[in-house]
Amino acid sequence: MAEYPEYPANFPDDGGPEEDGGSILVGAVGRFTKLARRVPWFLAVGLPVEHDLEDCARAYLDTLGFPEASVAPVASWEEAAEAAETLDWNSPWWEAEEMLLASLTAEAIDRVGESDLGAAMDHLRARISESILLAAEEAADAGGVRDEELIRAAAGAAVQASYQAALVLLTEGGADHPFALKFRLFEAGRWPLGVVGGSFNLF
């Protein structure tokens, strides 16, 4: 079995030898769910983008198929709102993520079955959604912003990134998978807003 992606860095070992492959993978998502609840969601939004973080963003763009895109730091919740408003949900970036998501979902169903996949992902969403929304509210409040639509958008993006990262675990996609790299950006307390034109907006 391939090594699990290192997001978080202390991701636990897989299950014991008595478990079959599907049970091991579903169990890994359960442990990932617990760790995802401890991610410092949105705590670093607006801060300067350090070299290591930019490297991670570049790796995400390269592996997703956007090597020409530049990393564009977003400095405030107001700028994040503007960037979110200009995001085209039918853009090449959005379509690339959707195609990758569909492929991972199909592979995960082959590995663990549709029922177990649905149960694992429902558990993930149920366990992390409230804490992520609270983190987004607190971060926005610290930035002097009370835009509920923007806050829900941030929380929704984080939940989606967690879902995507969990699928990488289920399919043993590796630490250099685009969704693993994207999750690392959230794990660093940031909000990757997506690619608009030739810019990857990173809050």
ABEGO torsion letter per residue (X at the ends): XBBBBBOBAABBBBBBAABBAAAAAAAAAAAAAAAAAABBBGAABGBBBBAAAAAAAAAAAAAAGBAABBBBBBABAAAAAAAAAABBAABAAAAAAAAAAAAAAAAAAAAAEAAAAAAAAAAAAAAAAAAAAAAAAAAAAAAGBABAAAAAAAAAAAAAAAAAAAAAAAAGAEAABAAAAAAAAAAAGBBBAEBBEABBBBX
